Amino acid sequence: MKRTYNKVYVNVNTDFDSTGYMHPRSIIWSDGRIFKIDEIKDFRPAAYLDKNHSGDCYTITIHGEEKFLFFEKTGEYFASRVGRWFVECPAKQQE
């Protein structure tokens, strides 16, 4: 059975270095829980996102577990917004 996922938009504390590279530091869940990002293991463009948005995928570790954190770029339509962060959570199975 193919597993499906939902995008869950989250708040992310992020630092920017002098080159403009984003360094996500922690994820804040909607219920207020904060998950510190231990390490950024990889960064790559995520061109497979829907046709209206480009984005990036960060492979991170939280408490020693590898996770994926996505940054969805909003594009030129929203000049005051750069983008937003999301994680993928398994969709609840329909029976």
C-alpha positions in Angstrom: 0.0 0.0 0.0 1.3 3.4 -1.0 1.8 5.7 2.0 0.5 9.3 1.6 1.6 12.4 3.4 0.2 15.7 4.4 2.1 19.0 4.5 2.1 20.4 8.0 3.2 24.0 8.1 5.4 24.8 11.1 7.3 27.8 12.6 11.0 27.5 12.3 13.7 29.5 14.1 16.2 30.3 11.4 19.6 32.1 11.2 21.0 33.5 8.0 24.8 33.6 7.5 26.7 36.3 5.6 26.2 34.5 2.3 22.4 34.4 2.7 22.3 30.6 3.5 19.4 29.7 5.9 20.3 27.6 8.9 17.1 26.2 10.5 17.8 25.9 14.3 14.5 24.6 15.8 11.0 23.6 14.8 8.0 25.0 16.8 5.0 22.7 16.5 1.4 24.2 16.6 0.9 23.1 20.2 4.0 25.0 21.3 6.5 22.1 21.5 10.0 23.1 20.4 12.3 20.6 18.7 16.0 21.7 18.5 17.7 20.7 15.3 20.9 18.9 16.2 22.5 18.9 12.8 21.8 19.8 9.1 23.1 16.8 7.2 22.1 17.8 3.7 20.5 20.5 1.7 19.1 20.2 -1.8 16.5 21.8 -4.1 13.2 20.0 -3.9 12.0 20.4 -7.5 9.3 17.8 -7.1 7.0 20.2 -5.1 3.8 21.2 -6.8 4.0 23.3 -10.0 3.3 26.6 -8.3 6.1 26.5 -5.8 9.8 25.7 -5.9 11.5 24.7 -2.7 14.3 23.2 -0.7 14.7 20.1 1.4 16.9 20.0 4.5 17.9 16.6 5.9 18.2 17.2 9.6 18.5 15.3 12.8 16.4 15.8 15.9 17.3 13.7 19.0 19.4 11.5 16.7 16.6 10.8 14.3 16.9 11.8 10.6 14.0 14.0 9.4 13.1 16.1 6.4 12.3 19.8 6.7 11.0 21.6 3.6 11.1 25.3 2.7 8.4 26.2 0.1 9.2 29.4 -1.7 6.2 31.7 -2.4 7.5 33.1 -5.6 7.1 36.6 -7.1 3.4 36.9 -6.2 4.1 37.7 -2.5 7.0 40.2 -2.5 6.8 40.6 1.3 6.9 36.8 2.0 9.9 34.7 1.1 8.3 31.3 1.8 7.2 29.0 4.6 8.4 25.8 6.3 6.6 22.4 6.4 7.2 18.8 7.4 5.5 15.8 5.9 3.3 13.7 8.3 1.7 10.4 7.4 -1.9 10.8 6.3 -4.4 8.9 8.4 -5.5 5.8 6.5 -9.0 5.7 5.2 -10.8 2.4 5.7 
